[in-house]
Structure formats: C-alpha cells, structure tokens
Amino acid sequence: MGTATTPRELNGATTHVAMNTDIDVDSVATPLTRLANGNGNGVNGVHEDHEARTPAGVQRWTGARHFLTLMLFLGMANAYVMRTNMSVAIVAMVNQTALPKAEEAVDEECGAVGSANASAVFNDPEEDGEFMWDTQTQSFILSSFFYGYVLTQIPFGIMAKKYGAKYFLGVGMLVNSVFGLLVPVSARWGTLPLSIVRFVQGLGEGPIVPCTHAMLAKWIPPSERSRLGAFVYAGAQFGTVISLPLSGLLSRYGFAGGWPSIFYVFGAVGTAWSIAFLIWVHEDPDVHPRIRDAERKFITGSLGGEKNEQTPPIPWMSVLKSMPFWAILVAHMGQNYGYETLLTELPTYMKQVLHFSIKHNGTLSALPYLAMWIFSIVVSVVADWMTWHKGVSLTRTRKLLNSIGMFGPALSLVAASYTGCSALLTVALLSMGVGLMGGTMSGYRINHLDISPRFAGILMSLTNCIANVFALLAPLIAGFIVEGKPTQAAWRVVFFISAAVYAATACFYLVFASGDVQEWDDPDKDAYQAVEVGVNGQEARRRSRRDSQLEQAETQLQSP
C-alpha cells in the first residue's frame, strides 16, 4: 500500500486497492477518510467540535432517535418499578407485631409515641400484614428477583449483538410485567412460589440493560451520548420515584386488599409499554420506515466505523487485560452494592428505626431517588458541554463525574448513620447522597460506549451481570446484621460497609478509567488491516500466476 499523506491520496489509494482486490470501497473508505481528515474518535479519543453541532435539517428534539430515547427511558422506568415495588409492598405484607424481638429493640431507642415521629405509630394495626416473615425471609424474597436477573445478562448481551436487541428487550419486559400480575396469588401460596415468580420476573428483566446499551450504540451519535444516554438510564430513578410513593399509597388505600393492587397496576402498565415498544420501536436507523433521510445520514455518518455490521469476534483476552474495562467493572460493582442496599432496605429502615408509617414511608423513601433523577439529567448536559464545547477530555469528564457520584454517597451514608432519631436530618442526608449518585450516569454507566462502541452491549451485560451478583450480597448482609436487633448501631454497620465499598471502588476507577476507544475495538484499525490483507492477497496471487507461467514455460522448453 502506498504512503498516502493527504485525504485525496489516501482515498485514491483506497479506491485503487478496492478495485483490484475485490474489497468493498464503502467498508474501508469511510473510516480511512475519517482518520485522514482527523475527525474520527480513533484510539486517542480525539473529538472535533463541529461534530457536536446538529446538521441543518436534522431534528434537535423531535427525531426518531429522540423517540427511541423516550421509549427506552420509559422502559428503564418500568423495569425499576418492577424491581422496587416489592421493597415497599413487603412492609405492608408482613405482620410486624409477629416480630416481638425486633419491636422491643426498636422501642428502646426511638419510641414512636412522644418522639419527633409521633405522627407515625410503629404498631398501627391497620398496617399489619398477613404474612409472618422474619427479616432473613424477607431478604431472601427480595433477593430472588436478582438471582434471575443476573442469569440472563451475558447471554442476552451476546444475542443482542448477533440477532438484534429489540425483541429480546420487548418480550423480556412483557414476561416481567405479566408475572408481576401473579405476585399476589403466589404470595398466598407460600414463600417458595412467590420467590419463583420473582425469579422469573428477574429473568425477564435481564435483557433491559445490555439490550438498551446495544440500541444506544446503534442510534445515538457520540456528540449526544452523554446527554441522551444518561437520560435513558435516569429512567431507573424516575421509576423508583414513581414506584415508592405510589406503592405506599396503594398499599394503604388500593383495591383488592391494598398491597395486591401495587402489582396489578404496575403489571398492567408494564404490559402496555411492552406491546407499544414492540410495535413502534425499530432496531436501527437503517430499518426505520419513517425516519428522515437527513437524520439517518447524521446518525450513521457520525457513528462511522463504530456501527459495523461485520463485527469481528470479541477479543476476550484483550478485554480482560484492559484496565479501563476493569475500572468500569469495579465501579459498577461498588455502585450496585450501595444502590441495592438503599433500594431494598431503605423502606425497612424507615419503618424499624425512624417509625414512619407505610403511607409516608414510600414518599420519603422516594425523595433520594428524585434528587438522583434531577441531578443525573443536569450532569449529563454538563458532561456534553465540558467535552464538546470546552475541550475537556472524555477521560477527565468521566472520572470527575463518577467521583462525585460515588464519594458523595459514601460520605452521606457515614453522616446519616450518626443522626440519631432525627428523621428529617437522616432523610436530608440520604437524599443528598443518593442524589449525587446521578454523577455515575455520566461516569462509568456509559463508559462502555466510549472504550468499545462495537462491543458496548456485550461489555455492559458482562459488567452488569457481575455487579448484580455482587449486589446480591447487599440485602443478605443487611438482613444478617439487623436480624433480631434492628438498632441504630446495627444499621450503622450496614451503612459503613456500603460507604467503604463506594470509596474503594471509586478510587480504582479514578486511577484506571479512560474515555478513549481501545485498540482492540478500533474500527479504523480493522479497515487498514482489511486493505493490507487485500494488498498482500493480490501480491500473492500475482506471484502465484507468475510462478505458474514460469513453470509452464520451463516444461515446454524441456519437452522434446
């Protein structure tokens, strides 16, 4: 191959090689031209400011990619509704007076009557449920969902890359929603049937994260990745904000006996979303029947070599040797552990220690996630602004925002464990800490798309699977620590463990994270290799023909 030094020479060389070696010009010219012009991401993560501007004729807020973003946002919200509604419902399902040991331990510290929380009486007979489950049984029921959830992460990540993500995501959430309708019946059959139903719900929800990542990689231009990607994943907090207070109200005032209505309402909504998603959402811009040509060209052109249909085998050895990948994995594990501790145990903590009634429990438990949702949206805009308008590298942007999202909650958890019986101060500190978690939405959460656009969905499925396995320990450890003694001291240990995990994993990410496309994922490198293989193959064929002709000539000369 010639030593082209200008785009014209490079394009000319590329065309010449393609014509003589049967290489598809389109498969190599685009990435080579992008690299030659200096406006590709490349291995060094170089970004041009003009890519941040939306071309004329392309919708800024009402395009097909924005509709996809909205549907994925609602899907993520629906997924977390299914994931969190049991945390509030189980408080209404359990007969608290059947746990005298726990009641006695709590009354010694923060008595409901006569305290700052006098408006919420701990032993309200109207709020006692029908099931006599101790703390460890409750923790097992809450964990059963995650056992199913982690099993489907990696398989669906690989299948989404090979066969497309749309149907795995839509059908999976349909299964999740339909089985959610069966929770009330299965609970009355026994803890084992209930755990099985929750396990199947987890299986159905497994595709949501890897398939969402895979679709974002096909639809979202790099210049909009932080903003729209963070908006999609902020659906998790939006769903939590909706689920916790509404579940609290339904458990007290809902139909079918109160708490069963939680699962009937959210199951029906989830079923409706799944059907709408399967009808109106399309796999990628190339198969969308109504997308404008200008938007389709903007998306595919900006992705360039990143959206490559002929994806090579996953370079697992290179991935496992990549410290930026390990940084994402470790941060994901730390974030999930702390998040699941609060997500599954906060309503119980509010009931056992702060004595909030179920009616107020859900609303107050939702405040931290409301703060996180708002902060994640703000941070995503700041992230794109820093990177695409102020020239801050993606690596620095990801590290800064991720540090805010992990060190902040660690400090807040430590502070909240020393607030005594001050419910207002405890809720304020936890709201601030969980709110700061929103920084991770523009940190490790979308970092897979930076280091490996082509394998982002698969890598996300891998880190999400491992992180959720690790997070399974959170409710189990909390249940073991507070079983029979839900005192402030016991809960302080739970908070300290979560804070330590946050801090340690945040430090690891801060040292080893990167926002650059890694060499093992670089599509431009593949293009050059394809050209080199073509040139070498052409030369080999030429030599073979020449040798064959010489052999034939020698044979003729030797013939009598």
N, C-alpha and C positions, 0 to 999 in steps of 0.2 A: 504494500500500500504506500502511496506517495506521502510526502511530508507536507500536507496542506497547512498553510498558515493563515488563510483568510476564509471567511464563510463561503465565498464563491468557489475558491479552490477546493474547499472541503466538500461542498455539495457536488462539485463536478467529479471529484474522485469517487464520491459515494455512488453517484449515478453510473459512472463507468464500471465500477465493480459490480453493481447490481445487474447491469445489462449482460455481463459476461459470466456471472456465476449463479444466475437464477435466484438471486436474493431479492426479496420484496423491498422495493425502494422505500415504501411507506414505513416499513418496520424498523429501518435504520436511519433514514434521513432526518426524521423528526428529532430524536434525541441527540444525534450528532450536531444538527444545526443549533439546537438549544444550547448545547455545551459550547459550540464555537462562538456563538453570539454572547455567551456569558450570562444568559438569563435562565439557566436551569438551576435546580437546587443543588445537584451534584453531591459529592461526598462531604464537601466542606460547608454545606448549608448556606450558600450564598443566595441572597434574595434581592431582587430588584424592586425598587419602589413602584415602578409602573405596573407591576403585577397586582398591586393592592387596589388599583383603580378598576372599577367595573366598566367594561367597554360600553360604548353607546349602543342602545337598542337592547341591552340586557337588563331585565328587571332587577332592581336592587332589593326589593322586599316581597314581591308577589310572584316569583318564578316557580318553576316546577321543583327546583332544589329546596325552596323555602317551604313548599307544601310537604315534601318528604321530611324535612326537618321538623315541622309541626307534628306530623303523624308519628315520627319516632319519639318526639318529646312526650306525646300523649301515651304512646306505648310504654315508655320508660316509667311514666307516672302510674299507669295501670299496673305494671309489674311490681312496683314498690307498694302500691295499695294492697295487692295480694300478699305481699311479703310481710307487711307491718300490721295488718288489721288484727291478726291473731294476738299481737302483743297487748292490745287494749281489750280485745274480746275475752282473753283468758282471765283478766282481772274480774270481769263480770261473771264468768263461768264458774269460778272457784268459790266454794263456801269458806270464807275467811275465818269464820268462828270455829271451823273444824280444825284449826291450827292453833291451839292454845299456847304452845310453846313460843311461836312467833309473836303472837299477840302480847304475851307477857313481856317479852324482850323489848318490844317497841314502846309499850306503855311506860316503861321505866325511864325513858329518855325524853320523848317529845309527846306528852299526852295531848290527845286531840282536844279535850274539853278544857277550856280556860287558857289555851295557848293562842299563838298568833293565827293558828289554822282552825280556830274554833268553828268556823262556818262549815267545815268538812269533817264529819264524825266518822271515825275509823270503822266502827261496828254498826253501820247503818243496815238494819235488817232488810230494807228494800233492795240493797245492793248485793246481798249474799247470793252466790250462785248455787247451782245444783250439784256440782262435782267436788269431791273431796280429794284433790290432788295436792301432794306436798310440793315443795319448791323444786326438788330434783325431777319429779314427774313433769312439772310444768316446763322445766328447762329441756327435757327430752322431747316433749311435744313441739316446743319452739324450734328445736334443732333439726327435727325430722325433715322439715322443708329443705334445709340446706344440704342434707345428705343427697337428696335427689337433684338439687340444683347443681352441685359440683360434678356429678357424673356425666352430664351432657355438655359441659363446656368445651372440652377439646374436640370430641367427635363432631359437634356442630360447627366449630370453627373451621375444621378441615373440610367438611362437606359444603359449608357456605362458600368457601373459596372455589371448590370444584364445580358445584352444581347451582350456585346462586343462593342468596340469603333470604329472599322474600318469603318463600313458602315455609321454610323452617321456622322463621320468626312468627309469621301469622298463625300457622297451625299450632305451634308450641304454646302461644298465648291463649289460643282457643281452648286447648286442653287444660291449661292452668285455670281459666275462668270457669269452665264447665265443672271441673272438680271442686272449685271453690263453693259452688252451689250445694255440694254434698257434705260440707263440713258439719252442719247441724245434725244431720241424720247419723253420720259416722261417729260423732262425739257421744251420742246416746247409746251407741252400740258398744263403746269401750275405748280405752286409750289406744289400743293396737289398731283398730280400724281407722281412728282419727289420724294416727301417725302415718298410716299407709296412704290415706287421702292427701295429707300434707306432703308426703314424699313424692307422690305423682304430680302434685302441683309444682314442686321444685323441678321435676324432670321437664315439665312443660315450659317453665320459665328459663331453663338453662340456655336456650338459644338467644335470649334477648340481647345480651352484651356482645358476644362475638359477631352475631349477625348485624347488629347495629353498627359496629365498627367496620365490618365489611362493606356495608352500604354507604357509610360516610366516605370510605376510601374511593368509592366509585362516583360519588355525587358532589363532594364538597371541594372546591378549589383551595389550594394551600393558603391563599390570602384571606380566606374566610374560615379557616379550620378552627382557630381558637374560639371565635365568636359562635359559630353555628354548632360546633362540636360540644362546647361547654353548655350551650342552650339545651341540646338534646339530653345530656346527662344530668342537667339541672332538673329534668323531669322526675328524677328519683326523689329529690327534696320536695318538689311540688306534690307528688303523690303522697309522700309522708305527711305533708302539711294538710292535705285533704283527708287522708285516712284517719289520723289520730283523733282530731276533734269530732269528726263525723261519726267515727266508730263509738266514741264516748257517748254522744247524743243518742245514737241508735240503740246502744246497749241499755239505755235508761228509758227511752221513750218509743223505741221502734216497735214494729209489728212482730208477730209470731213469737212473742215472749221476750222481745228486746234484743239480746245478743245475736240470735239467728238472723235477724234482719241485716246485720252487717254483711254477712256472706251472700245473702240473696241480692242485695242492692249492688254490691261491687261485682259479684259474679255476672249479673246481667249487663252491667256497663262494660265489663271486660269482653264479654261475648260480642256485644255490638261493635266495639272497637276492632276486634279481630276480623270480623266479617268485612268491615269498611276498609281495613288495611289490605286485605287480600284482593279486594275489588279495585281500589283506586291507586294503589302504590305500584310502581314498576321497578324492576331490578336495577336498571341503569339508564342513563340518558339516551343511549342508542335504541332502546326498545320502547321508549315512551312515545305514545302516538300523538300527543298534543303539545309537547314541548316546542318552544320556538327554536328555529334553526340557530339564531344568534346565541341563545343560552346554551344550546347543545355544543356549539363550537367553542364557546367560552370555557365550559367545563372540561371537555375532552382536550382542548388545546392547553389549558393550564395544568392539567394532570400530566400531559405528555407521555413520557415513558413510564410514569408511575402506574397508569392503568394499562397493563399489558396482558392481553388475553392469553398469550403463550408464556405463562408463568413457569419458570424452571422449578425443579424440586426444591423443597425447603432446605436450606443449608443448616441443618440442625447443629452440626459441630461448630460452625462459625457463630451461630446464635448463642450457644451455650458458653462460648469463650468471650462473648461480648459483654463488657462491663456496663455499658449503657442499658442493655437488656436486663441485667441483674439489678441495676438501680431501680428500674421500673417495677420489677418483680418484688423486691424488698419493700419499696414504698407502698405498693399495692397491698401487701400482706399487713403492714402496720396500720394503714388506713382502714382496711376492712375489719381488723380486730377491734380497734377503738370504736368504729362506727357501729358494729354489731353489738358491742357491749351496751351502748346507749340505746340503740334501736330496739333491742329485745328486752332490756332490763330497766330502762328509764320509767315506764309506767308502773312497774312493780316497786321501784324505789320511791316514786311519788306517793304510792299508796301506803307502803310499810313504814317509811321514815317520816315523810312530810305530811301524811294523813290527808291527802287530797281525795275527795270523792271521785267516783268514776266519771261523773258528769263533768267535773272540772279537770280531771286527770288528762284526758285526751287533748283538750285545748292547750293546757300548759305544757304538755309533752311535745306538742307540735311547734311551739314558739322557737326552739333552737333550729328546727329544720326550715322554718320560714325565713329566719335570718340567713341560713346557709343558701337557700334558693336565691334570695335577693343578692347576696354577696357574690355568688358564683356568676350571675349574669353581669354584674358590674365588672368583675375581674376579667371576664372573657373579652369585654370591649377594651379594657386597659391592655390586655395581653396583645391583641392585634395592633393596637395603637403603638405600643412600645416597639414591636417587631417591625411593622411595615411602614411606619411613619417616622420613628425616632432612631431607627437603625440599631436597636439593641438586639444582640444575637438571640436566637431561639433558646440556646443552651442557658444563657443567663436569665431569660424570661421564665423558662420552666422552673429553674432552680429557685428563683426568688419567690414565685407564687406558690410553689409546692412547700417551701419552708414556712410561709405564712399559714398554709393550710394544715400543717402538721405540728409545728412548735406551738402555735396558738392554742389548739385544743389540749395539748399536754399541760401547758401552764394553767389553763382554765380548770381542768379536772383536779389538779392539785389544790388550787384555791377553793374550789367548790367543796372539797372534802373537809374543809375546816370552817364551814359557815354555820355549824351547829344546827339549831332548829329554825333558822331564818329562811323560810321558804322563798321569800322574794329575792334575797341575795343569791340563793342557790340557783333558782331559775334564771336569773340575770347572767350569772357566770357561765352556766351551761349553754345558754342561748348565745353568748358571745363566742365561746369556744367552738361550738358546733357550727356557728355562722362562719367562722374563719376557715373551717374545713372547705368552704367553697373555693378557696385558692387551689386546691388539688384538682379541680375540674379543668383548670388551665395549666396544670402541672403534669404529674405522672399519668393522669387519666387519659390524655390524648397524645402522650409522648410516643406511643407505638406508631402513630401516623407519621411522626417526624423521622424516626430512625429506620422505619421499614414500611413505606406506603403499600408495597405489594403484598406483604405478609401481615399487615396490621391486624386483620380479623383473627388470624390464627394465633398470633402472639398474644392478643388480648384474651383469647379463650384460654391460653395456657396460664397466663398470669392470674386471670380471674378465677380459674379453677383452683390453683394452688392457694391463692389468697383466701378463697372461701373455705377451703379445707382448714386453713389456719384459723379463720374466723369462727369455725365451729367450736373451737375451744372457749370462746368468749362466754357464751351463756352457760356452758358446762362448768367453767371455773367459777363464774359468779354464783351459780346455784350451789356449788360445793362450799364456797366460802360463807355464804349467808344462810345456808340451811339451818333452821332452828335458832338462829341468832342474827336476825336482820338488823343489827345495831349500826350506829354511825361508824364505829370502829371497823366493823366488818366491811361495810360499803366503802370505807376509805381505802382498804386494801385493794378492792376491786378497781377503784379509780386510779390508784397508784400504779397498778400493773398496766393499765391501759395507757397512762401517761408515759411510762417508761418505754413501752413498745413504740408509741408515737415518736418519741425523741430519738431513740436508737435508729429506727428505720429512716427518719428524716435526715439524719447525719449521713447515712450511707448514700442516700440519693444526692445529697448536696455535693458529695465528693465525686461520684462516678457517673452522674447523669449527663446526657448530651442531647442536643436538638438537631444534630446533623444526620443525614441519611448515611447509613453504614455501608461499607464497601460491599458486603455480601448481599446488599439489596439494590445496588446502584444499577438502574436500567441502562444508563448510558454506557457503562462498562460492558453490559451484555451486547449492546449494539456494536461496539468496537470489536468484541470477540467474534460476533457473527461475521463482520466484514473480514477480519483476519482469517477466520476459518474458511470463508469463501475464497479469499485470495490464495490461501495455501492449497485448497482443494483444486482450484483452477490450475495452479502451477503443477501440482501433482499429476493432474490429467494430461497436461501438455507434455510433461516429461515422459509419462507412460506411452502416449501416442508416438512421441519421437523415438523412444527405445524400441517400440514395436516396429516402426518403419525401418529402423537400422537393422533389426534382426531379420526382417523380410528381405532387405537388400543384400545382407550377407548370405542369406540362404540362396538367393538367386545367383549370386556370384559363384558360390560353391557348387551349384548344380552343373552337371556335365553338358 
